[in-house]
Amino acid sequence: MQDIVADAMTVEAVARFDAQGKPIPQEQILLAHTTMQTLGRVAIIGGTLLVAAANVYLL
């Protein structure tokens, strides 16, 4: 469920207009979505590994 919510939120996090108010090309928006998805996956995997390492250390 968390992954579904995170995927939905990444769409909203990407700007559709630049600083001058002009629409950003669709190709750039898709690239930004891909980047946001990748960073989200890295954060989830990194956090999981960090918690696992802390668990091993504490035990």
N, C-alpha and C positions, 0 to 999 in steps of 0.2 A: 504494500500500500504506500509506503514512504517513497518508493521509487516512482510510482505513478504520479504522486503529488509533486515530487521534485522535477519530473519531466514536464509537467504542466506549467510549473513556475518558471522554468528556463525560457519558455516561449515569451512570457511576459517580461522577462529581464532584459531581453534584447531590444535595443532602440530601433524604431522604424523610421525615424527622422533624424537628420544630422543637426548640428548646432544652428544652422541657418534656416531650419524648418523644411528643408527639401527631403523628399522621400529617399531612403537608402535603397540601392538596387537589390533586387530579390536574391541574386547570387551572394552578395555580402551578408544579407540577413541569414541565409541558409548556412553559410560558413560560421557565422557567429553562434547559431543554434548548435551546430556540431561542436564547436569549441566549448560552449557552456555544458553540453552533455558530457563531453570528455572530462572536463574539470570536475564535474559532479561525481563521475565514476571514480576518478583518482582520489577524491576526498573520502568517498565511502570505503574504498579499499584501504587507503592509508589509515583511516580511523580504525577500521577493523583490525589491521595488523598492529597498530599501536596498542589497542586494548588487549589483544592477544599476548603481546610481548609483556605488557604490564602484569597480566594474569600469571604468566610463567614466572616472572621475576618475584612476584609476591608470594607465590606458592613455593 
